[in-house]
Amino acid sequence: MKKISFTVLSLLFLSNIAGAVSIEGLRAMAQQQNQKEIGQFSLNSFSVEDINQNIITLKSLNSKSTVISFWTTWSPAGSDTIKILSSFFNQNKDKINVIGMNYENINHEELVNFVQTNQISTPIVPLDSGNYQQFESFPSVDIIPTTYIFNKEGNLIDRYVGELDHALLSKYL
């Protein structure tokens, strides 16, 4: 939990430094890190419980490409990304899985309310004691939102830092 708390505090600190680093610079740093992680991380041991108490595993993902995004309700880019991902998922359910990993310490009812209010249709996984190990097993999440894209076999093929759009997501179908 220390790693996640430190990361969240670091993000808050960094978000308050106006103009220190551009999103393009952060994306470039993430792209360099991508080259190290692609092909070295998979969903083989992935198992989480979403806010509706559904267990999600590699097997339950039914051999479809999978998008997993780390986001928060307090980050405008993060909350916008999960809304975009939900919309994209609704249009492409037969081709892709989308999972939102809520990367914050938030009351379960508040998270459920956010999901219902914003009509989020993708599975949302809370950061809690049951899911903590899976959050920790992912490559480093330094910026919210950070999105990982996995192929049908569950192998990491790309990571994207920042807000997504339908055009960018469509290239993974």
ABEGO torsion letter per residue (X at the ends): XAAAAAAAAAAAAAAABBGABBAAAAAAAAAAAAAAABGABBAAABBBBBAAGBBBBAAAAGGBBBBBBBBBAABAAAAAAAAAAAAAAAAAAAABBBBBBBBBBBBAAAAAAAAAAAGBABBBBBBBAAAAAAAAABBBBABOBBBBBBBAAGBBABBBBEBBBAAAAAAAX
